[in-house]
Amino acid sequence: MAKLEPYSKKLDYSYALGVFPALKLMECHPEKAFRLLLRPDGLENQGVVKLREICGKLGVREEMAEKVLRRESKKDNCFAAVAFEKYDLAPDPSRTHAVLCQISDGGNAGTAMRSLLGFGLHDVALVRPCVDVFDPHVLRASMGAFFHMRVRTYDHFQEYRLQYPHRPLYPFMLDGAKTLDAVADAAQFPCTLIFGNEQTGLPSEFAQYGQSVLIPQSGEVDSLNLAVAVSVGAYVFAQKGGFLHEH
């Protein structure tokens, strides 16, 4: 059995670190799992017991890999992980999408995906330059939400737009022309919600691509955290679009 390498985006596999993300992987894409990594001191953990049972039934090899778990998680309390093959899933054209443009922080990206899934959005596009969605720390920040979603990374926004050319676009901008409530009330579904970089937001030309959206806020802060803005926007659109409980 080949040695597992330190994670790199050049690898064709990644790690679902932690019991909960690993269980989510096994729930959604068990066919991609090829190795269960364990710590001797975590074998009594109920989640680990469940993981071993699932992986055993599917023939996924297990091994004690304390050093690998410590190396990848950079923590001493990661009891399990599943090594899995990377995969690519295009957003469903019949569903509402979220586009995350040039997101540079893995924690923000993972938390944003977790919020999107929580409000019923399963389809996400990322636009480069951006984080590597298969980075184990992005996956862990999503708490396994990633494995329930259809996520694809595009080189340019226009590449995404060409693939889905007739969708209503709603870019969230600090100088958006209409408030979130007003836009959501008149929104057409399925549509695409677009969010920009944590520091710079969306470039000004995005205002020409669709109906720009403003999240009203007090003048005591300059902007909202990306994951917070995604959460607020997704929640309001979910109420109007009726997709909160769709799959």
Backbone bond lengths (Angstrom), bond angles and torsions (degrees), N, CA, C in turn:
res aa  C-N    CA-C-N  psi(-1)  N-CA   C-N-CA  omega(-1)  CA-C   N-CA-C  phi
1 M - - - 1.472 - - 1.527 109.03 -
2 A 1.330 116.31 128.42 1.457 121.19 -175.98 1.525 111.07 -64.14
3 K 1.317 115.36 147.96 1.456 121.83 177.10 1.528 109.67 -68.80
4 L 1.328 116.28 138.64 1.457 121.03 177.45 1.527 109.59 -80.91
5 E 1.320 115.27 127.05 1.458 121.60 -176.39 1.531 111.06 -86.94
6 P 1.350 117.03 156.99 1.465 119.09 170.23 1.517 109.71 -56.94
7 Y 1.328 116.96 142.12 1.454 118.86 -173.81 1.527 111.56 -60.27
8 S 1.317 114.84 137.64 1.460 124.08 172.89 1.512 107.35 -146.87
9 K 1.321 116.60 146.50 1.461 118.79 179.20 1.524 111.52 -65.52
10 K 1.330 117.50 -14.02 1.462 120.40 177.44 1.525 112.07 -77.57
11 L 1.328 117.55 -19.14 1.456 120.93 179.16 1.530 110.29 -69.47
12 D 1.329 115.84 155.64 1.463 119.54 176.12 1.523 111.69 -95.13
13 Y 1.322 117.07 12.86 1.464 121.70 176.55 1.518 109.85 -141.46
14 S 1.339 115.42 165.82 1.459 121.86 178.69 1.518 108.42 -143.23
15 Y 1.342 115.58 -173.22 1.453 122.43 -177.19 1.525 110.27 -126.60
16 A 1.323 116.33 128.02 1.467 121.44 168.96 1.523 106.08 -89.99
17 L 1.326 115.74 99.52 1.465 121.63 -173.35 1.516 111.43 -86.31
18 G 1.319 116.04 132.87 1.455 120.63 177.67 1.519 111.39 96.01
19 V 1.316 114.66 152.64 1.462 119.86 -174.33 1.524 111.61 -62.58
20 F 1.334 117.70 -47.84 1.465 119.86 -174.41 1.525 112.19 -65.57
21 P 1.344 119.63 -50.63 1.468 118.50 176.57 1.523 112.90 -59.34
22 A 1.335 117.01 -37.82 1.463 119.82 179.21 1.521 111.43 -64.36
23 L 1.326 116.91 -39.68 1.468 120.11 176.92 1.525 110.98 -64.59
24 K 1.327 116.89 -38.01 1.464 119.96 178.52 1.528 110.81 -64.66
25 L 1.332 116.42 -41.10 1.454 119.59 175.66 1.521 110.46 -58.52
26 M 1.331 117.03 -46.81 1.462 120.84 -177.40 1.526 111.70 -67.68
27 E 1.320 116.77 -26.70 1.464 120.95 176.66 1.521 111.27 -72.93
28 C 1.335 116.38 -39.96 1.468 120.20 -170.63 1.524 114.31 -98.92
29 H 1.326 117.14 -37.91 1.465 120.71 -175.49 1.526 111.22 -138.90
30 P 1.319 117.35 57.62 1.471 119.54 -177.19 1.528 112.65 -61.41
31 E 1.339 116.72 -25.66 1.467 120.49 -178.29 1.526 112.36 -67.52
32 K 1.350 117.24 -15.86 1.457 121.12 -179.07 1.531 112.82 -90.65
33 A 1.315 117.67 -13.52 1.468 121.49 -176.97 1.520 110.69 -77.41
34 F 1.333 116.91 137.62 1.466 118.46 177.22 1.524 113.60 -133.26
35 R 1.343 118.78 -8.77 1.457 118.37 175.76 1.523 110.84 -156.58
36 L 1.322 116.03 132.46 1.463 122.83 175.71 1.519 107.80 -100.22
37 L 1.331 115.95 124.16 1.461 122.43 -177.60 1.521 109.56 -106.82
38 L 1.329 116.73 131.40 1.464 121.35 -172.77 1.522 111.46 -132.13
39 R 1.332 113.41 159.29 1.473 122.03 169.77 1.524 108.50 -110.30
40 P 1.317 118.12 139.67 1.469 119.73 179.86 1.526 113.48 -58.20
41 D 1.349 116.87 -34.35 1.462 119.50 -176.85 1.527 112.87 -82.86
42 G 1.340 118.04 3.19 1.456 119.87 179.69 1.513 114.38 -112.56
43 L 1.320 116.86 8.22 1.459 119.98 -172.65 1.528 113.32 -68.86
44 E 1.337 117.30 -20.76 1.460 120.01 179.58 1.524 112.87 -87.83
45 N 1.326 116.58 -8.66 1.462 120.62 177.81 1.526 109.49 -60.84
46 Q 1.334 117.10 132.15 1.462 120.44 -175.76 1.522 112.55 -60.33
47 G 1.328 115.63 -38.55 1.455 118.92 178.03 1.517 111.94 -65.66
48 V 1.323 116.52 -39.00 1.457 120.78 177.76 1.526 110.32 -64.38
49 V 1.327 116.37 -41.01 1.465 120.44 177.40 1.528 110.05 -58.64
50 K 1.334 116.51 -43.21 1.464 120.63 179.58 1.522 111.11 -66.40
51 L 1.340 116.49 -42.41 1.462 120.60 178.22 1.519 111.10 -59.69
52 R 1.328 117.04 -44.53 1.466 120.77 -179.15 1.524 110.90 -63.40
53 E 1.324 115.75 -37.78 1.461 119.65 179.38 1.528 110.73 -65.31
54 I 1.344 116.22 -46.76 1.469 120.80 -179.51 1.521 110.35 -63.37
55 C 1.326 116.12 -48.84 1.466 120.11 -177.17 1.531 111.02 -65.60
56 G 1.329 115.81 -36.08 1.458 119.15 178.40 1.514 112.14 -62.55
57 K 1.321 116.28 -42.31 1.468 120.49 179.96 1.529 111.69 -65.74
58 L 1.326 115.82 -30.49 1.467 120.01 -177.41 1.524 112.94 -93.47
59 G 1.317 116.41 -1.40 1.456 119.77 178.67 1.510 114.49 76.92
60 V 1.336 117.55 22.28 1.461 121.23 177.51 1.529 108.80 -79.84
61 R 1.307 116.61 123.61 1.456 121.33 -178.45 1.523 110.31 -62.47
62 E 1.329 116.77 138.58 1.460 120.57 174.04 1.515 109.70 -116.95
63 E 1.337 114.83 150.90 1.460 119.93 178.64 1.518 110.08 -153.63
64 M 1.314 115.89 152.07 1.444 120.99 173.30 1.527 107.72 -76.56
65 A 1.310 116.50 122.97 1.463 120.53 -172.12 1.522 110.18 -144.02
66 E 1.319 115.67 54.44 1.468 120.31 -176.60 1.526 111.53 -59.27
67 K 1.322 117.31 -40.50 1.463 120.51 -178.26 1.523 111.06 -66.59
68 V 1.319 116.39 -40.92 1.469 119.57 179.09 1.527 110.35 -65.33
69 L 1.328 116.65 -42.70 1.469 119.93 179.54 1.521 111.34 -62.92
70 R 1.315 116.54 -41.13 1.468 119.58 178.71 1.524 110.58 -68.16
71 R 1.318 116.33 -40.34 1.464 120.44 -179.50 1.524 111.60 -63.58
72 E 1.320 117.52 -44.66 1.459 120.85 -175.34 1.525 112.77 -78.92
73 S 1.323 117.43 -37.82 1.466 120.38 -177.04 1.510 112.85 -88.13
74 K 1.342 115.94 -22.28 1.467 122.34 -174.97 1.526 111.29 58.64
75 K 1.345 114.74 29.50 1.455 121.29 178.61 1.530 108.88 -137.69
76 D 1.323 115.07 162.97 1.459 120.14 179.18 1.520 112.67 -102.49
77 N 1.323 117.24 4.92 1.468 119.33 -177.18 1.523 112.52 -121.32
78 C 1.329 116.45 23.46 1.466 120.57 174.93 1.524 106.85 -91.65
79 F 1.329 116.59 106.18 1.459 121.55 -172.27 1.528 113.82 -85.02
80 A 1.330 117.28 -19.43 1.461 118.81 -175.91 1.520 110.40 -159.47
81 A 1.313 114.85 157.46 1.458 122.56 173.22 1.521 107.48 -155.77
82 V 1.314 115.26 159.02 1.461 120.71 173.97 1.519 107.90 -121.52
83 A 1.320 116.77 125.60 1.457 121.71 172.18 1.527 107.85 -82.34
84 F 1.325 116.37 132.86 1.467 119.66 -174.91 1.517 110.97 -142.49
85 E 1.323 115.29 154.93 1.462 122.19 177.35 1.528 109.96 -74.58
86 K 1.324 116.25 135.84 1.457 119.88 175.80 1.525 110.10 -67.03
87 Y 1.335 115.48 153.85 1.461 120.42 -179.07 1.524 108.63 -147.19
88 D 1.310 115.44 167.05 1.462 121.10 -176.11 1.522 108.97 -131.32
89 L 1.332 116.71 126.68 1.463 121.84 178.33 1.524 109.28 -129.71
90 A 1.324 116.25 122.84 1.458 120.42 178.88 1.523 110.21 -76.81
91 P 1.336 117.55 144.11 1.467 120.44 174.22 1.525 111.27 -56.17
92 D 1.318 115.51 142.82 1.464 122.88 -179.51 1.534 108.87 -72.54
93 P 1.337 118.63 121.97 1.465 119.88 -178.00 1.522 114.06 -65.52
94 S 1.329 118.07 -14.55 1.462 120.86 -179.11 1.530 112.32 -90.62
95 R 1.327 117.54 -0.54 1.468 121.31 -176.34 1.525 111.65 -117.63
96 T 1.320 115.68 162.09 1.460 121.33 173.81 1.525 109.35 -72.77
97 H 1.337 115.49 138.03 1.464 121.71 -178.07 1.529 111.07 -112.18
98 A 1.320 115.31 160.60 1.460 122.43 164.72 1.522 107.56 -119.66
99 V 1.321 116.46 133.82 1.465 122.03 174.71 1.524 107.88 -111.51
100 L 1.324 115.88 126.74 1.465 122.69 177.99 1.522 107.33 -110.20
101 C 1.329 116.09 108.23 1.469 121.15 -174.11 1.525 111.82 -93.65
102 Q 1.316 115.58 120.83 1.460 123.04 171.45 1.527 112.24 54.83
103 I 1.323 115.75 46.80 1.457 121.00 177.94 1.529 108.47 -78.78
104 S 1.315 116.68 126.65 1.467 120.17 -172.24 1.519 113.88 -106.48
105 D 1.314 118.05 -12.23 1.467 121.02 -176.01 1.530 109.34 -108.08
106 G 1.325 116.22 122.21 1.460 120.32 -177.38 1.512 113.39 -64.47
107 G 1.334 116.54 -37.36 1.455 119.75 178.23 1.513 111.73 -63.72
108 N 1.337 116.34 -42.09 1.466 120.42 176.84 1.522 111.27 -62.00
109 A 1.331 116.83 -44.56 1.457 120.31 -178.52 1.522 110.97 -62.88
110 G 1.335 116.51 -45.74 1.461 119.59 -179.49 1.515 112.68 -65.11
111 T 1.336 116.11 -43.03 1.460 120.16 179.68 1.528 110.74 -66.27
112 A 1.334 117.07 -38.56 1.467 120.63 178.00 1.523 110.47 -62.00
113 M 1.327 117.81 -43.10 1.463 120.17 178.64 1.518 111.44 -64.15
114 R 1.314 116.69 -38.47 1.469 119.89 177.94 1.524 110.22 -62.09
115 S 1.334 117.38 -43.30 1.464 120.81 178.54 1.516 111.44 -65.69
116 L 1.328 116.61 -43.02 1.473 119.79 179.63 1.517 110.73 -58.79
117 L 1.323 116.91 -46.17 1.461 119.75 178.48 1.519 110.74 -62.61
118 G 1.334 116.51 -39.43 1.454 120.32 -179.97 1.514 113.14 -61.26
119 F 1.335 116.91 -26.97 1.459 120.91 179.57 1.528 111.95 -105.24
120 G 1.335 115.79 17.74 1.461 119.61 168.93 1.507 116.85 91.86
121 L 1.325 118.59 7.03 1.465 120.42 178.23 1.521 109.12 -97.88
122 H 1.332 115.64 118.98 1.464 121.59 -176.89 1.517 113.38 -105.63
123 D 1.327 117.56 -0.17 1.463 120.72 -170.19 1.529 110.61 -123.98
124 V 1.335 115.56 120.83 1.460 121.34 -172.72 1.522 110.32 -134.93
125 A 1.317 115.46 136.39 1.458 121.98 171.18 1.516 108.56 -117.77
126 L 1.324 116.87 135.46 1.455 121.78 171.95 1.516 108.47 -109.67
127 V 1.327 116.32 147.25 1.456 121.84 -179.49 1.517 108.99 -118.17
128 R 1.331 116.06 128.45 1.463 121.16 179.68 1.519 111.57 -73.27
129 P 1.342 117.06 156.27 1.469 127.60 -3.74 1.526 110.51 -70.61
130 C 1.321 115.74 136.26 1.460 119.30 -176.35 1.524 109.20 -157.99
131 V 1.311 115.24 175.66 1.452 120.87 176.99 1.528 110.18 -64.96
132 D 1.302 115.46 158.51 1.462 122.94 173.76 1.522 107.26 -84.50
133 V 1.322 117.74 113.90 1.466 120.02 -174.97 1.523 112.51 -66.60
134 F 1.326 117.15 -18.49 1.464 119.80 178.67 1.526 112.58 -91.61
135 D 1.316 117.21 0.66 1.463 119.66 172.87 1.530 108.08 -57.39
136 P 1.336 118.39 128.06 1.468 119.84 -176.80 1.523 114.20 -54.73
137 H 1.328 117.01 -29.60 1.469 119.04 -178.56 1.529 111.49 -77.06
138 V 1.340 117.62 -28.65 1.463 120.76 172.24 1.527 109.43 -68.38
139 L 1.328 115.77 -45.27 1.464 120.37 179.11 1.519 111.12 -60.07
140 R 1.323 115.85 -41.56 1.468 119.04 -178.62 1.522 110.72 -70.11
141 A 1.343 116.94 -37.27 1.470 119.78 177.42 1.522 111.19 -62.86
142 S 1.326 116.58 -28.33 1.469 119.55 177.65 1.524 111.43 -79.68
143 M 1.329 117.66 -6.62 1.472 123.32 -177.54 1.527 111.44 53.23
144 G 1.330 114.32 39.87 1.458 119.29 177.93 1.511 114.64 83.49
145 A 1.340 118.53 -4.52 1.471 120.30 179.96 1.525 111.12 -57.33
146 F 1.327 116.77 -35.97 1.459 121.55 -178.86 1.529 111.82 -50.15
147 F 1.315 117.00 -39.03 1.466 120.36 -173.70 1.530 112.63 -72.07
148 H 1.326 117.35 -14.78 1.467 121.54 176.18 1.528 111.65 -90.96
149 M 1.338 116.97 -2.20 1.456 120.36 -168.13 1.518 111.88 -115.10
150 R 1.328 114.42 163.28 1.461 121.94 171.24 1.523 106.83 -103.86
151 V 1.320 116.97 111.25 1.466 122.17 -171.99 1.527 109.36 -127.44
152 R 1.316 116.18 130.20 1.467 121.43 175.87 1.522 109.06 -136.55
153 T 1.328 116.37 145.61 1.462 122.07 178.16 1.525 109.30 -107.20
154 Y 1.326 115.95 133.97 1.465 122.96 -177.66 1.521 109.92 -115.22
155 D 1.330 115.86 149.98 1.466 119.97 179.47 1.529 111.46 -71.44
156 H 1.328 116.12 -34.50 1.470 121.33 -177.97 1.525 109.20 -143.46
157 F 1.333 116.80 154.63 1.453 119.79 177.65 1.527 110.44 -61.24
158 Q 1.336 117.22 -36.35 1.457 119.51 -179.13 1.533 111.66 -62.43
159 E 1.320 116.95 -29.70 1.462 120.14 176.48 1.532 110.05 -63.13
160 Y 1.329 115.51 -44.19 1.470 119.55 175.56 1.526 110.18 -62.65
161 R 1.317 116.28 -45.32 1.470 121.03 -175.65 1.528 112.04 -63.08
162 L 1.332 116.48 -35.51 1.461 120.09 177.60 1.527 111.58 -68.49
163 Q 1.317 116.14 -32.26 1.467 119.40 179.40 1.523 111.60 -73.87
164 Y 1.347 116.14 -30.25 1.470 121.53 -179.20 1.537 107.79 -129.49
165 P 1.344 117.60 74.36 1.470 120.51 -166.18 1.521 116.49 -78.53
166 H 1.308 119.35 -17.35 1.466 119.76 -170.82 1.524 113.34 -115.13
167 R 1.301 117.44 23.78 1.461 120.83 -177.07 1.526 111.14 -91.84
168 P 1.337 118.88 141.77 1.462 120.50 169.10 1.528 109.24 -63.85
169 L 1.330 116.28 133.75 1.465 121.80 -178.20 1.521 109.63 -112.28
170 Y 1.333 115.90 135.77 1.465 121.52 -179.75 1.526 109.23 -128.85
171 P 1.352 116.46 88.87 1.472 120.03 178.32 1.525 111.37 -78.20
172 F 1.317 116.58 130.73 1.460 122.09 177.81 1.522 108.47 -89.06
173 M 1.371 115.59 120.11 1.460 120.76 -173.11 1.519 110.21 -137.45
174 L 1.320 115.58 149.40 1.471 119.96 179.70 1.518 111.86 -64.28
175 D 1.347 116.98 -25.10 1.467 120.48 176.28 1.527 110.54 -112.62
176 G 1.337 116.42 33.92 1.460 120.73 179.42 1.514 112.52 -54.13
177 A 1.335 116.00 145.66 1.463 121.16 -173.26 1.520 113.10 -75.33
178 K 1.352 117.00 -28.84 1.459 120.23 -179.37 1.519 110.21 -132.91
179 T 1.326 115.69 153.01 1.454 119.80 -178.35 1.529 111.04 -73.79
180 L 1.309 115.33 159.37 1.454 122.45 -176.83 1.529 112.06 -55.57
181 D 1.315 117.54 -48.89 1.464 120.24 -178.86 1.522 111.86 -60.07
182 A 1.330 115.95 -43.89 1.465 119.83 -178.31 1.517 111.51 -64.50
183 V 1.330 116.54 -41.01 1.464 120.22 -179.66 1.523 110.12 -68.60
184 A 1.317 116.99 -45.55 1.470 120.01 -178.11 1.526 111.26 -63.05
185 D 1.326 117.24 -35.93 1.466 120.60 179.31 1.526 111.89 -61.29
186 A 1.344 116.58 -33.05 1.465 120.75 -175.88 1.529 112.22 -105.27
187 A 1.330 117.68 5.93 1.460 121.24 -172.45 1.521 112.25 -66.41
188 Q 1.326 115.28 150.43 1.451 123.18 172.40 1.532 108.07 -103.70
189 F 1.316 115.75 139.52 1.459 120.76 -177.97 1.528 110.34 -123.36
190 P 1.339 118.15 147.63 1.458 127.71 -2.50 1.526 110.91 -72.44
191 C 1.316 115.43 154.79 1.454 121.04 -175.67 1.523 109.07 -142.92
192 T 1.328 115.56 -174.84 1.464 120.93 178.93 1.520 109.72 -129.94
193 L 1.326 115.91 124.56 1.464 122.71 174.52 1.521 107.56 -95.69
194 I 1.324 117.25 130.41 1.461 121.42 -173.68 1.526 109.92 -119.20
195 F 1.323 115.94 128.87 1.466 122.24 -179.42 1.525 109.32 -126.22
196 G 1.345 115.61 146.48 1.456 120.11 -173.72 1.517 114.62 -106.63
197 N 1.303 114.72 -177.72 1.459 124.73 -179.55 1.520 111.95 -53.87
198 E 1.341 115.78 146.87 1.463 121.80 -177.43 1.527 113.19 -57.46
199 Q 1.318 116.49 -36.42 1.463 119.83 -175.28 1.531 112.91 -92.87
200 T 1.322 116.01 -42.18 1.462 119.37 -170.47 1.520 114.19 -106.92
201 G 1.318 118.40 -12.39 1.460 120.36 -176.52 1.522 111.08 68.61
202 L 1.313 116.23 -160.24 1.464 120.92 179.46 1.526 110.96 -85.75
203 P 1.327 117.77 143.46 1.466 120.23 173.63 1.527 110.99 -59.63
204 S 1.315 116.41 155.19 1.467 121.76 -173.33 1.523 112.49 -60.82
205 E 1.355 117.92 -28.32 1.460 118.79 -177.18 1.525 113.32 -65.90
206 F 1.327 117.29 -16.79 1.462 119.01 179.48 1.529 111.84 -65.20
207 A 1.318 117.07 -21.79 1.468 120.10 177.34 1.528 110.92 -63.47
208 Q 1.332 117.12 -22.43 1.463 121.19 -179.96 1.527 112.06 -86.01
209 Y 1.315 117.54 -12.91 1.461 120.30 -174.29 1.530 113.12 -84.17
210 G 1.317 116.92 -18.34 1.455 120.12 -178.06 1.514 109.82 -175.84
211 Q 1.318 116.78 -160.58 1.458 122.06 179.30 1.524 109.49 -84.46
212 S 1.322 116.91 109.80 1.466 120.45 -178.91 1.530 110.45 -70.90
213 V 1.325 114.89 146.55 1.466 122.40 -171.71 1.526 109.76 -121.64
214 L 1.310 115.08 135.35 1.461 122.19 175.84 1.527 109.41 -113.69
215 I 1.316 116.93 127.62 1.469 120.54 170.48 1.519 107.15 -91.49
216 P 1.336 118.60 109.34 1.462 119.81 -178.39 1.535 111.24 -60.53
217 Q 1.308 116.16 139.61 1.461 121.32 178.59 1.515 109.09 -151.38
218 S 1.308 115.39 162.77 1.463 119.50 179.74 1.524 110.12 -69.75
219 G 1.315 116.12 160.06 1.456 120.58 178.03 1.512 113.36 -78.10
220 E 1.318 116.98 4.11 1.470 120.23 -177.73 1.522 113.11 -85.96
221 V 1.348 116.72 -7.07 1.464 120.82 172.51 1.518 107.78 -129.46
222 D 1.327 116.68 151.18 1.462 118.60 -177.95 1.526 111.99 -84.33
223 S 1.343 116.54 -26.79 1.460 119.67 179.06 1.520 108.82 -167.73
224 L 1.314 115.60 168.59 1.463 121.36 175.53 1.524 109.64 -94.63
225 N 1.316 116.11 150.27 1.451 120.83 170.88 1.530 109.04 -56.07
226 L 1.323 116.47 143.93 1.467 120.53 -177.28 1.521 112.09 -53.22
227 A 1.334 117.02 -50.78 1.465 119.69 -177.16 1.526 111.02 -62.48
228 V 1.329 117.64 -33.84 1.463 121.14 177.29 1.532 109.95 -67.74
229 A 1.332 116.73 -45.34 1.468 120.08 179.32 1.524 110.79 -61.45
230 V 1.332 117.22 -42.17 1.466 121.17 177.42 1.526 110.29 -61.12
231 S 1.322 116.19 -42.92 1.464 120.49 -179.00 1.524 111.15 -62.92
232 V 1.327 116.36 -46.57 1.468 120.38 -179.12 1.523 110.26 -63.30
233 G 1.324 116.51 -48.60 1.458 120.19 -178.66 1.514 112.64 -63.11
234 A 1.333 116.74 -44.36 1.461 120.28 -179.27 1.518 111.30 -64.16
235 Y 1.324 117.11 -39.52 1.468 120.27 -179.03 1.530 110.82 -63.10
236 V 1.325 117.06 -47.41 1.465 120.21 -176.89 1.530 110.40 -65.77
237 F 1.309 117.50 -44.12 1.461 119.82 178.42 1.519 111.45 -66.18
238 A 1.338 116.68 -34.38 1.468 119.67 178.68 1.520 111.39 -62.52
239 Q 1.326 117.13 -38.20 1.454 120.18 179.19 1.525 111.40 -64.44
240 K 1.339 115.46 -37.53 1.471 119.78 -177.40 1.529 111.69 -81.84
241 G 1.338 116.35 -33.94 1.444 120.29 -174.15 1.505 114.87 -87.10
242 G 1.328 116.81 -14.41 1.462 120.50 177.40 1.511 114.72 69.02
243 F 1.347 117.54 22.80 1.459 118.60 -178.32 1.522 112.80 -104.55
244 L 1.315 117.30 13.71 1.458 120.19 -175.36 1.522 112.03 -60.05
245 H 1.314 117.38 -34.73 1.461 120.02 -176.15 1.534 112.72 -113.64
246 E 1.339 116.13 15.84 1.446 119.85 177.46 1.532 110.17 -81.09
247 H 1.309 116.16 161.72 1.465 121.58 175.51 1.512 108.78 -131.15
